[in-house]
């Protein structure tokens, strides 16, 4: 285990035994292996698109949801993560079969590794995690890009749930993740990180369109910031669709819903 994706990382460097967030070692390994398989999907999709092969939006959406599920405190369910890994392997096979005549078989190992033996997942994960990249400068730039892609993934998924997608977002998932498997120059890696910032703006615009189309433009409104005596549910995150459904489900039930500033537009 080595995880340093949040500000609570042990000693300000990284969690190596158990996450400060409560994430177990085995869970961290499964998340690393999931990301490795997502890289494999991206490698195939990026080469396929470059060769003129059509790649379904489903691949981009899958990568977005897969990256999203590895964000801190999002999913610590090992059984569910194993399911994600198996689904990722299935998607890799499907993509490769549809494009193999155009892209050949000379692909990064993340695109060709398969196993249906769950007992092998942990040992494989330990060879493909963050520390698999020995050069610290290269590792830092690759991981910075991956963390940026995780942020893009969360907002892209929220927008997609409300029916708004952008092809350039999916394309950048392919190109960005694939780039972390390549020996690029520092300038090229920095360029990819800067491109992630640009695509983040595109993603936020898509999310804004999705939210305002579904719920209208936010207006100045007085809200109660106190705490009532009823049972309550505290909801965090940025998914207004989830908030809408929760408000409908609890309407008239005597259960109060609490949230923070980012969810107040609901």
C-alpha positions in Angstrom: 0.0 0.0 0.0 1.1 3.5 -0.8 -1.5 6.2 -1.0 -0.9 10.0 -0.9 -4.0 11.3 -2.6 -5.3 13.4 0.3 -3.9 16.0 2.7 -4.2 13.6 5.6 -1.5 11.3 4.3 0.7 9.9 7.1 3.7 12.1 7.9 2.7 14.3 4.9 4.2 11.6 2.6 1.8 8.7 2.2 -0.1 6.0 4.0 1.7 2.6 3.9 0.0 0.4 6.5 -3.6 1.8 6.7 -5.1 5.0 5.4 -5.7 7.9 7.7 -9.1 7.8 6.2 -9.6 4.2 7.4 -8.8 2.5 4.1 -7.3 -0.9 4.5 -4.2 -2.2 2.8 -6.1 -4.7 0.7 -8.6 -2.1 -0.4 -5.8 0.3 -1.5 -4.3 -2.5 -3.5 -7.6 -3.2 -5.3 -7.9 0.5 -6.1 -4.4 0.5 -7.6 -5.2 -2.6 -9.7 -8.5 -1.0 -10.9 -6.6 2.1 -12.0 -4.1 -0.1 -13.8 -6.9 -1.7 -15.7 -8.4 1.7 -16.5 -5.0 2.6 -18.0 -5.2 -0.5 -20.2 -8.7 0.5 -21.4 -7.3 4.0 -22.2 -4.3 2.6 -24.0 -6.5 0.6 -26.3 -9.1 3.3 -26.8 -6.4 6.0 -27.6 -4.7 3.8 -30.2 -8.1 2.8 -31.6 -9.2 6.3 -32.1 -5.9 7.3 -33.6 -6.4 4.4 -36.1 -9.8 5.6 -37.0 -11.7 3.0 -35.1 -14.9 4.2 -33.4 -14.9 4.0 -29.6 -18.2 4.0 -27.8 -18.8 6.7 -25.2 -19.4 3.8 -22.8 -15.6 3.4 -22.5 -15.2 7.0 -21.4 -18.1 6.8 -19.0 -16.7 3.6 -17.5 -13.3 5.2 -16.9 -14.9 8.2 -15.3 -16.9 6.1 -12.9 -13.9 3.8 -12.2 -11.7 6.7 -11.4 -14.4 8.3 -9.3 -14.8 5.1 -7.2 -11.1 5.4 -6.1 -11.4 8.9 -4.7 -10.9 9.1 -0.9 -13.9 7.8 1.1 -15.9 7.0 -2.0 -15.7 3.2 -2.1 -14.0 0.9 0.4 -16.0 -2.2 -0.5 -13.5 -4.9 -1.6 -16.1 -7.1 -3.2 -17.4 -4.1 -5.3 -13.9 -3.2 -6.3 -13.2 -6.7 -7.4 -16.3 -6.5 -9.6 -15.0 -3.2 -11.1 -11.7 -4.9 -11.9 -13.5 -7.8 -13.6 -15.7 -5.5 -15.6 -12.7 -3.5 -16.6 -11.0 -6.6 -17.9 -14.1 -7.5 -19.9 -14.2 -4.0 -21.5 -10.5 -4.2 -22.3 -11.2 -7.5 -24.2 -14.1 -6.1 -26.1 -12.2 -2.9 -27.1 -9.2 -4.9 -28.2 -11.3 -7.3 -30.3 -13.0 -4.4 -32.1 -9.7 -2.7 -32.9 -7.0 -5.4 -33.0 -6.7 -5.4 -36.8 -5.8 -1.7 -36.7 -3.8 -1.4 -33.5 -1.9 -4.7 -33.4 -0.7 -6.4 -30.2 2.3 -4.3 -29.2 0.6 -2.7 -26.3 1.5 -1.7 -22.7 1.1 -4.5 -20.3 -1.9 -2.8 -18.6 -3.8 -3.4 -21.8 -2.8 -7.1 -22.1 -2.9 -8.3 -18.4 -5.9 -10.5 -17.6 -6.7 -12.7 -14.6 -9.9 -14.3 -13.3 -8.1 -15.5 -10.2 -8.9 -13.0 -7.5 -6.1 -14.5 -5.3 -3.6 -13.0 -7.8 -5.0 -9.5 -7.6 -3.1 -8.4 -4.5 0.3 -9.6 -5.7 -0.3 -7.9 -9.1 -1.4 -4.7 -7.5 1.8 -4.4 -5.5 3.7 -4.3 -8.8 1.6 -1.6 -10.5 0.8 0.9 -7.8 2.2 4.4 -7.3 5.7 3.3 -6.3 6.0 1.2 -9.5 7.5 4.3 -11.1 10.9 4.6 -9.5 11.9 8.1 -10.7 10.3 10.5 -8.3 9.9 13.4 -10.7 8.2 11.2 -13.3 6.1 9.6 -10.6 5.0 13.0 -9.3 3.9 14.2 -12.7 2.1 11.0 -13.6 0.3 10.9 -10.3 -0.5 14.6 -10.4 -2.2 13.9 -13.8 -4.1 10.9 -12.4 -5.4 12.9 -9.4 -6.5 15.6 -11.9 -8.3 13.0 -13.9 -10.0 11.8 -10.8 -11.4 15.2 -10.2 -12.5 15.5 -13.8 -14.1 12.1 -13.5 -16.3 13.1 -10.5 -17.7 16.2 -12.2 -18.0 14.5 -15.6 -20.0 11.6 -14.0 -22.3 14.1 -12.3 -23.0 15.8 -15.6 -23.5 12.6 -17.4 -26.1 11.5 -14.8 -28.1 14.6 -15.9 -27.6 13.8 -19.6 -24.7 16.2 -20.5 -21.5 14.7 -21.9 -18.5 16.0 -24.0 -16.5 13.8 -26.3 -13.4 15.8 -25.6 -13.6 14.8 -21.9 -13.7 11.1 -22.8 -10.9 11.6 -25.3 -8.7 13.2 -22.6 -9.3 10.3 -20.3 -7.9 8.0 -23.0 -5.0 10.2 -23.9 -4.2 11.2 -20.3 -4.2 7.8 -18.7 -2.4 6.3 -21.7 0.3 8.9 -21.3 1.1 7.6 -17.8 2.3 4.3 -19.4 4.7 6.1 -21.8 8.2 7.4 -21.4 7.5 11.1 -22.0 9.8 14.1 -21.5 9.2 16.3 -18.5 7.9 19.0 -20.8 5.4 16.6 -22.4 4.2 15.4 -19.0 3.8 19.0 -17.7 1.9 19.7 -20.9 -0.5 16.9 -20.1 -1.0 18.2 -16.6 -1.8 21.7 -18.0 -4.2 20.1 -20.5 -5.9 18.5 -17.5 -6.6 22.0 -16.1 -8.0 23.0 -19.5 -10.3 20.0 -19.6 -11.4 20.6 -16.1 -12.8 23.9 -17.2 -14.6 22.1 -20.0 -16.0 19.6 -17.5 -17.2 22.3 -15.1 -19.0 24.0 -18.0 -20.7 20.7 -18.8 -21.7 20.3 -15.2 -23.0 23.9 -15.0 -25.1 23.2 -18.1 -26.4 20.0 -16.6 -27.3 21.5 -13.3 -28.9 24.7 -14.6 -30.8 22.9 -17.3 -32.2 20.4 -14.7 -32.7 22.8 -11.8 -32.5 26.4 -13.1 -30.1 29.1 -12.2 -29.2 29.6 -8.5 -30.8 32.6 -6.8 -30.0 34.4 -3.6 -32.0 32.6 -1.0 -32.2 32.6 2.8 -31.5 29.2 4.4 -31.8 27.8 7.9 -28.3 27.1 9.2 -29.5 25.7 12.5 -30.0 22.2 13.7 -33.5 20.8 14.4 -34.7 18.1 16.8 -35.8 15.7 14.1 -33.7 12.7 12.9 -31.4 13.9 10.2 -29.2 12.9 7.2 -26.0 14.7 6.4 -25.2 14.6 2.6 -21.9 15.8 1.2 -20.4 15.8 -2.3 -21.7 17.6 -5.4 -24.4 15.4 -6.9 -27.5 17.4 -7.1 -29.4 14.5 -8.6 -28.7 12.5 -5.5 -29.9 15.4 -3.3 -33.1 15.7 -5.3 -33.9 12.1 -4.9 -33.1 12.1 -1.2 -35.4 15.2 -0.7 -38.2 13.4 -2.5 -37.8 10.2 -0.5 -37.8 12.0 2.8 -40.6 14.5 2.1 -43.2 14.4 4.9 -41.2 11.7 6.8 -40.0 14.0 9.6 -36.4 13.4 8.6 -34.3 16.6 8.0 -31.6 16.8 5.4 -28.4 18.7 6.1 -25.6 19.7 3.7 -22.8 22.2 3.1 -22.4 25.2 0.8 -21.6 23.2 -2.4 -25.0 21.4 -2.2 -27.1 24.4 -1.1 -28.3 25.1 -4.7 -30.5 22.0 -4.3 
